[in-house]
Amino acid sequence: MENSMEEIKRTLEKYSQEHLLNNYEKLSDLNKQKLIYQIKHIDFELIDSLYNRTKKKAEDIKNQITPIEYIDKQKLNGEYKEFQQIGEKAIQDKKLAVVTMAGGQGTRLGYEGPKGTYDIGLDSHKSLFELLADSLKEQGKKYNVVIPWFIMTSEENNAETIEFFEKHKFFGFEENKSIFFFKQGELPMVDAEGKILIGEDGLVKEAADGHGGIYEALVRNGMTKKMRELGAEWLFIGGVDNCLVKMVDPILMGIAIQKHVTAAGKSVVKANPEEKVGVFCKRNGKPSVIEYTEISKEMAEEKDDKCELVYGESHILCNLFNIDAVERMGKKPLPYHVAFKKESYLDRYGNKVNPTGPNAYKFEAFLFDAFGELDDMAILRVKREEEFAPVKNATGIDSPETARELYKKFYNL
């Protein structure tokens, strides 16, 4: 242990992170082990590089962006049946697995606990997890198959999520047979000086590495291998906070298979040019998503000859992938985006500090940054009121109230 500790101290000194051991002697034996484990597994070169990147100006990407083609589900006419038949056969042949990204907490909703356990206020008082489970079971019954469900949690909510499912007998799914849990990765948070933060427990303060960590997490945790064992060739990836998410869609599958692409995504038309959503586009000729913070006012308001927004296909985190593509994308690190947030921490003397404003950099990868690895991608425009009812804010737009009303209207409740 002494040699190991000396090596750790040398590494920390090399990267000016010696403060991580300042309160080491005050920790319990268990937390001492946890802290050492964390330090040993930190990629300090990466953290150093990410921090240095926060000092650089964002590149001008305007000239790299072009519109992307899409298929409007409401205007398919004769092709609808063809896509439907192809997709339904693939589903019936057990070629589909479903992945739900559920690593977040309900903090923004004023709720303590995993977001998937949140009750949006329906008369049934069903949680987001149960609403998704009901939908998935209904589709499985329709096609006479059991569609395997893979749920991505985080270090923060994994235990509580599994406990919730155990309490509800996994909503009819069989643990490790038709429902599987795996954790996404995490990265340390750093302050404005590049120092890694220490949390109130005396351990390195980490944050989930964003929904872009889904590919690596699926591969690292052996989930794609498990999918192959179950016969699946395609996986749908969606978020837990969209109570109208259509995880099993034969049209989307049929389009991807018929057009020989390894990925397909769903879009809804932007409500207005100012709506704060990412939109599908082509970046240097490859499929991509441009965030609302990246797009200029002129681009956001640009219209085509049909008076539709040129960049109006909102990315709603509803994507279908061939497993080969996921495994390929899971082996190549994605670029990280930075967010400056307000986070409490322990100072060098072990005192808790509650900042009054943003003080910490959080690094996360975005799922759509991997789209550039694809040669092409099919985009299916769907109706917002039929497939997109997100629960993100406590009140106002995309709140439990708006999601609840959309859900009740769609299901005639």
C-alpha positions as CSV (number, residue, x, y, z in Angstrom):
1,M,0.0,0.0,0.0
2,E,2.9,2.4,0.8
3,N,4.4,2.0,-2.7
4,S,0.9,2.5,-4.1
5,M,0.3,5.6,-2.1
6,E,3.6,7.1,-3.1
7,E,2.8,6.5,-6.7
8,I,-0.6,8.1,-6.2
9,K,1.0,11.2,-4.5
10,R,3.5,11.5,-7.4
11,T,0.6,11.4,-9.9
12,L,-1.4,14.0,-8.0
13,E,1.6,16.3,-7.7
14,K,2.2,15.9,-11.5
15,Y,-1.3,17.2,-12.2
16,S,-1.4,19.7,-9.3
17,Q,-4.3,17.7,-7.6
18,E,-2.5,17.0,-4.3
19,H,-5.5,18.5,-2.4
20,L,-7.5,15.3,-3.1
21,L,-5.7,13.7,-0.1
22,N,-5.9,16.6,2.3
23,N,-8.7,15.1,4.3
24,Y,-7.7,11.4,3.7
25,E,-6.9,10.7,7.4
26,K,-10.4,11.9,8.5
27,L,-12.2,9.4,6.3
28,S,-13.5,6.0,7.4
29,D,-11.6,3.0,6.2
30,L,-14.3,2.2,3.6
31,N,-14.2,5.8,2.2
32,K,-10.4,5.7,2.2
33,Q,-10.6,2.7,-0.1
34,K,-13.2,4.3,-2.2
35,L,-11.1,7.5,-2.6
36,I,-8.0,5.6,-3.6
37,Y,-10.0,3.6,-6.1
38,Q,-11.4,6.8,-7.6
39,I,-8.0,8.4,-7.9
40,K,-6.5,5.3,-9.5
41,H,-9.2,5.4,-12.1
42,I,-9.1,9.1,-13.0
43,D,-7.8,9.9,-16.4
44,F,-5.9,13.0,-15.4
45,E,-4.6,13.7,-18.9
46,L,-8.2,13.8,-20.1
47,I,-9.4,16.0,-17.2
48,D,-6.5,18.3,-17.8
49,S,-7.3,18.5,-21.5
50,L,-11.0,19.1,-20.9
51,Y,-10.2,21.9,-18.4
52,N,-7.8,23.6,-20.8
53,R,-10.5,23.4,-23.5
54,T,-12.8,25.5,-21.4
55,K,-10.4,28.4,-22.0
56,K,-10.7,28.2,-25.7
57,K,-13.4,30.0,-27.8
58,A,-15.9,27.7,-29.6
59,E,-15.2,27.3,-33.3
60,D,-17.5,28.9,-35.8
61,I,-19.4,26.0,-37.3
62,K,-21.9,28.0,-39.5
63,N,-20.3,27.0,-42.8
64,Q,-20.1,23.3,-41.9
65,I,-23.9,22.9,-41.4
66,T,-26.4,21.9,-44.1
67,P,-30.0,20.7,-43.9
68,I,-30.8,17.0,-43.6
69,E,-33.5,15.1,-45.5
70,Y,-36.4,13.6,-43.6
71,I,-39.4,11.4,-44.1
72,D,-42.8,12.7,-42.9
73,K,-44.7,9.8,-41.3
74,Q,-48.0,11.5,-42.1
75,K,-47.2,11.6,-45.8
76,L,-45.9,8.1,-46.5
77,N,-49.1,6.9,-48.3
78,G,-48.3,3.7,-50.2
79,E,-44.9,3.3,-48.6
80,Y,-46.4,3.1,-45.1
81,K,-47.5,-0.5,-45.5
82,E,-44.2,-1.6,-46.9
83,F,-42.2,-0.1,-44.0
84,Q,-44.7,-1.5,-41.6
85,Q,-44.5,-5.1,-42.9
86,I,-40.7,-5.0,-42.9
87,G,-40.6,-3.6,-39.3
88,E,-43.3,-5.9,-37.9
89,K,-41.5,-9.0,-39.2
90,A,-38.2,-7.9,-37.6
91,I,-40.0,-7.3,-34.3
92,Q,-41.8,-10.6,-34.4
93,D,-38.4,-12.3,-35.2
94,K,-37.1,-10.8,-31.9
95,K,-34.6,-8.5,-33.6
96,L,-35.4,-5.5,-31.3
97,A,-34.2,-4.6,-27.9
98,V,-35.1,-1.4,-26.0
99,V,-32.8,0.9,-24.0
100,T,-34.0,3.5,-21.6
101,M,-31.6,6.2,-20.4
102,A,-32.5,6.8,-16.7
103,G,-29.3,8.0,-15.1
104,G,-30.8,11.4,-13.9
105,Q,-32.4,12.5,-10.7
106,G,-35.6,14.5,-10.4
107,T,-33.8,17.5,-8.9
108,R,-35.3,20.0,-11.4
109,L,-38.7,18.8,-10.6
110,G,-38.2,19.4,-6.9
111,Y,-38.2,15.6,-6.4
112,E,-35.7,13.5,-4.5
113,G,-35.0,10.2,-6.2
114,P,-34.4,8.7,-9.7
115,K,-36.4,10.6,-12.3
116,G,-37.9,7.4,-13.6
117,T,-39.7,6.8,-10.2
118,Y,-41.5,10.2,-10.5
119,D,-45.3,10.3,-10.5
120,I,-46.5,12.8,-13.1
121,G,-49.9,13.1,-11.5
122,L,-52.1,10.8,-13.4
123,D,-55.1,9.3,-11.6
124,S,-53.3,5.9,-11.6
125,H,-50.3,7.5,-9.9
126,K,-48.0,5.4,-12.1
127,S,-44.4,6.4,-12.3
128,L,-42.5,7.2,-15.5
129,F,-40.9,3.7,-15.3
130,E,-44.3,2.1,-15.0
131,L,-45.8,4.0,-17.9
132,L,-42.9,2.9,-20.1
133,A,-43.2,-0.7,-18.8
134,D,-46.9,-0.7,-19.7
135,S,-46.2,0.5,-23.2
136,L,-43.4,-2.1,-23.8
137,K,-45.5,-5.0,-22.5
138,E,-48.4,-3.9,-24.6
139,Q,-46.3,-3.9,-27.7
140,G,-44.8,-7.3,-26.8
141,K,-48.2,-8.7,-26.4
142,K,-49.2,-7.2,-29.8
143,Y,-46.3,-9.0,-31.6
144,N,-46.3,-12.1,-29.4
145,V,-42.8,-11.5,-28.2
146,V,-41.0,-10.4,-25.0
147,I,-39.0,-7.4,-26.0
148,P,-35.9,-7.1,-23.7
149,W,-35.5,-3.9,-21.7
150,F,-32.1,-2.4,-20.9
151,I,-32.1,0.4,-18.4
152,M,-29.1,2.7,-18.0
153,T,-28.7,4.1,-14.5
154,S,-25.9,6.1,-12.9
155,E,-23.7,5.6,-9.8
156,E,-26.0,8.1,-8.1
157,N,-29.3,6.3,-8.6
158,N,-28.5,2.7,-9.5
159,A,-29.2,1.1,-6.1
160,E,-32.4,3.1,-5.6
161,T,-33.6,2.3,-9.1
162,I,-33.1,-1.4,-8.7
163,E,-34.7,-1.3,-5.3
164,F,-37.7,0.5,-6.9
165,F,-38.1,-2.2,-9.5
166,E,-37.7,-5.0,-6.9
167,K,-40.5,-3.4,-4.9
168,H,-42.7,-3.5,-8.0
169,K,-41.7,-7.0,-9.0
170,F,-40.0,-5.5,-12.1
171,F,-43.4,-4.7,-13.5
172,G,-43.7,-8.2,-14.9
173,F,-40.3,-8.4,-16.5
174,E,-37.8,-11.1,-15.5
175,E,-34.6,-9.8,-13.9
176,N,-31.5,-10.8,-16.0
177,K,-33.8,-12.5,-18.5
178,S,-35.9,-9.7,-20.0
179,I,-34.8,-6.7,-18.0
180,F,-31.2,-5.6,-17.4
181,F,-29.6,-2.7,-15.5
182,F,-26.2,-1.1,-16.3
183,K,-24.5,2.1,-15.2
184,Q,-23.2,4.9,-17.3
185,G,-19.7,6.4,-16.7
186,E,-18.8,9.4,-14.6
187,L,-16.2,12.1,-14.8
188,P,-14.8,14.3,-12.0
189,M,-16.0,17.9,-11.7
190,V,-13.4,20.7,-11.6
191,D,-13.4,24.3,-10.3
192,A,-12.6,27.4,-12.2
193,E,-8.9,26.8,-11.5
194,G,-8.9,23.2,-12.8
195,K,-8.9,21.6,-9.3
196,I,-11.0,18.5,-8.9
197,L,-13.8,19.0,-6.5
198,I,-14.2,17.0,-3.3
199,G,-17.8,16.2,-2.2
200,E,-19.3,16.3,1.3
201,D,-18.4,12.6,1.8
202,G,-14.7,13.4,1.3
203,L,-14.7,11.6,-2.1
204,V,-14.0,12.9,-5.6
205,K,-17.1,14.8,-6.8
206,E,-18.2,13.1,-10.0
207,A,-21.0,13.7,-12.5
208,A,-22.5,11.4,-15.1
209,D,-20.7,11.6,-18.4
210,G,-23.9,12.6,-20.4
211,H,-26.2,10.5,-22.6
212,G,-23.3,10.3,-25.1
213,G,-21.8,7.7,-22.7
214,I,-24.5,5.3,-23.7
215,Y,-22.5,3.6,-26.4
216,E,-19.4,2.9,-24.3
217,A,-21.6,1.9,-21.3
218,L,-23.5,-0.6,-23.4
219,V,-20.3,-2.2,-24.7
220,R,-18.3,-2.0,-21.4
221,N,-21.1,-3.6,-19.4
222,G,-21.6,-6.4,-21.9
223,M,-25.1,-5.3,-22.8
224,T,-24.6,-5.5,-26.6
225,K,-23.2,-9.0,-26.1
226,K,-26.3,-9.9,-24.1
227,M,-28.6,-8.4,-26.8
228,R,-26.8,-10.6,-29.4
229,E,-27.4,-13.7,-27.3
230,L,-31.1,-12.8,-27.2
231,G,-31.1,-12.5,-31.0
232,A,-31.5,-8.8,-31.2
233,E,-29.9,-6.9,-34.1
234,W,-31.4,-3.4,-33.4
235,L,-31.8,-1.3,-30.3
236,F,-34.0,1.6,-29.7
237,I,-32.6,4.2,-27.3
238,G,-34.9,6.7,-25.6
239,G,-35.1,8.8,-22.5
240,V,-37.0,8.0,-19.3
241,D,-38.6,11.4,-19.1
242,N,-40.7,11.2,-22.3
243,C,-44.0,9.5,-21.2
244,L,-45.2,9.2,-24.8
245,V,-42.0,7.7,-26.2
246,K,-42.8,5.0,-28.8
247,M,-40.1,2.5,-28.2
248,V,-41.4,-0.1,-30.5
249,D,-42.2,1.4,-33.9
250,P,-42.3,-0.9,-37.0
251,I,-42.3,2.1,-39.3
252,L,-39.0,3.4,-38.0
253,M,-37.5,-0.1,-38.1
254,G,-38.9,-0.8,-41.6
255,I,-37.4,2.5,-42.9
256,A,-33.9,1.7,-41.4
257,I,-33.9,-1.8,-42.8
258,Q,-35.3,-1.0,-46.2
259,K,-33.0,1.9,-46.8
260,H,-29.9,-0.1,-45.5
261,V,-28.9,2.5,-42.9
262,T,-27.5,1.6,-39.5
263,A,-29.4,4.3,-37.6
264,A,-32.7,6.2,-37.7
265,G,-34.0,9.0,-35.6
266,K,-37.3,10.7,-34.9
267,S,-38.0,14.4,-35.1
268,V,-40.8,16.7,-34.4
269,V,-41.2,20.1,-36.0
270,K,-39.8,23.0,-33.9
271,A,-42.6,24.9,-32.2
272,N,-40.9,28.1,-33.3
273,P,-37.5,29.3,-34.4
274,E,-36.6,30.2,-30.8
275,E,-37.5,26.8,-29.2
276,K,-34.5,25.5,-27.2
277,V,-33.9,22.2,-28.9
278,G,-31.2,20.6,-30.9
279,V,-32.1,20.0,-34.6
280,F,-31.0,17.3,-37.1
281,C,-28.7,18.5,-39.8
282,K,-25.7,17.5,-41.8
283,R,-22.2,18.5,-40.5
284,N,-19.5,18.2,-43.1
285,G,-21.8,15.9,-45.0
286,K,-22.5,13.6,-42.1
287,P,-25.6,13.3,-40.0
288,S,-25.5,15.4,-36.9
289,V,-27.5,17.5,-34.4
290,I,-26.8,21.2,-33.9
291,E,-27.7,22.5,-30.5
292,Y,-29.8,25.7,-30.1
293,T,-26.8,27.4,-28.5
294,E,-24.7,26.8,-31.6
295,I,-27.2,27.9,-34.3
296,S,-27.3,31.5,-35.4
297,K,-30.6,33.5,-35.4
298,E,-30.5,33.7,-39.2
299,M,-30.2,29.9,-39.5
300,A,-32.9,29.3,-36.9
301,E,-35.3,31.5,-38.8
302,E,-34.4,30.4,-42.3
303,K,-37.3,28.9,-44.3
304,D,-37.5,26.9,-47.5
305,D,-39.9,27.4,-50.5
306,K,-42.7,25.6,-48.6
307,C,-42.3,28.2,-45.8
308,E,-41.0,25.5,-43.4
309,L,-38.0,26.0,-41.2
310,V,-34.9,24.7,-43.0
311,Y,-33.5,23.6,-39.6
312,G,-36.7,22.6,-38.0
313,E,-36.4,18.9,-37.3
314,S,-36.0,18.7,-33.5
315,H,-34.0,15.8,-32.1
316,I,-36.1,14.2,-29.4
317,L,-33.8,11.5,-28.1
318,C,-35.6,8.7,-29.9
319,N,-33.1,6.8,-32.0
320,L,-32.8,3.3,-33.5
321,F,-29.4,1.7,-34.1
322,N,-28.0,-1.5,-35.5
323,I,-25.9,-3.2,-32.8
324,D,-22.9,-3.2,-35.1
325,A,-23.0,0.6,-35.2
326,V,-23.4,0.9,-31.4
327,E,-20.4,-1.3,-30.8
328,R,-18.3,0.6,-33.3
329,M,-19.3,3.9,-31.7
330,G,-18.7,2.5,-28.2
331,K,-15.0,2.0,-29.0
332,K,-14.3,5.6,-30.0
333,P,-14.3,8.4,-27.4
334,L,-16.8,11.2,-28.1
335,P,-15.9,14.9,-27.7
336,Y,-17.0,16.3,-24.4
337,H,-19.1,19.4,-23.9
338,V,-18.8,21.7,-20.9
339,A,-21.4,23.1,-18.5
340,F,-20.6,25.6,-15.7
341,K,-22.8,24.8,-12.7
342,K,-23.2,25.7,-9.0
343,E,-21.9,22.8,-6.9
344,S,-21.2,22.6,-3.2
345,Y,-17.8,21.1,-2.2
346,L,-15.3,20.7,0.7
347,D,-12.4,23.1,0.8
348,R,-8.8,22.1,1.6
349,Y,-9.6,22.3,5.4
350,G,-12.6,20.0,5.1
351,N,-15.2,22.7,5.4
352,K,-18.3,22.6,3.3
353,V,-18.7,25.5,0.8
354,N,-22.0,26.5,-0.7
355,P,-21.2,28.9,-3.6
356,T,-23.6,31.6,-4.6
357,G,-23.1,31.2,-8.3
358,P,-21.7,28.7,-10.9
359,N,-18.3,27.4,-9.8
360,A,-17.7,24.0,-11.3
361,Y,-17.2,22.6,-14.8
362,K,-19.1,19.4,-15.6
363,F,-18.1,17.5,-18.7
364,E,-20.5,15.4,-20.7
365,A,-20.8,13.7,-24.1
366,F,-23.9,14.0,-26.3
367,L,-25.4,10.9,-27.9
368,F,-25.7,12.6,-31.3
369,D,-22.0,13.5,-31.5
370,A,-21.5,9.9,-32.6
371,F,-23.8,10.3,-35.6
372,G,-20.8,11.6,-37.6
373,E,-19.4,8.0,-37.5
374,L,-22.4,7.0,-39.7
375,D,-22.5,7.2,-43.4
376,D,-26.1,8.1,-43.4
377,M,-29.1,8.1,-41.1
378,A,-32.9,8.1,-41.8
379,I,-35.0,10.8,-40.1
380,L,-38.7,10.2,-39.5
381,R,-40.8,13.2,-38.7
382,V,-43.6,12.3,-36.2
383,K,-46.3,14.3,-34.5
384,R,-45.3,16.0,-31.2
385,E,-48.7,15.3,-29.6
386,E,-48.4,11.6,-30.3
387,E,-44.8,10.9,-29.3
388,F,-43.2,13.7,-27.4
389,A,-44.3,14.6,-23.8
390,P,-41.1,15.3,-21.9
391,V,-40.9,15.9,-18.2
392,K,-38.0,18.3,-17.6
393,N,-39.2,21.4,-15.7
394,A,-41.2,21.8,-12.5
395,T,-43.6,24.2,-14.1
396,G,-44.4,25.7,-17.6
397,I,-43.1,24.1,-20.8
398,D,-42.2,20.4,-20.7
399,S,-43.5,20.1,-17.1
400,P,-45.5,17.3,-15.4
401,E,-48.6,19.3,-16.1
402,T,-48.0,19.5,-19.9
403,A,-46.8,15.9,-20.1
404,R,-49.9,14.7,-18.1
405,E,-52.3,16.5,-20.4
406,L,-50.6,15.2,-23.6
407,Y,-50.6,11.7,-22.1
408,K,-54.3,11.9,-21.1
409,K,-55.3,13.3,-24.5
410,F,-53.4,10.6,-26.4
411,Y,-54.9,7.7,-24.4
412,N,-58.3,9.3,-24.0
413,L,-58.2,9.2,-20.2
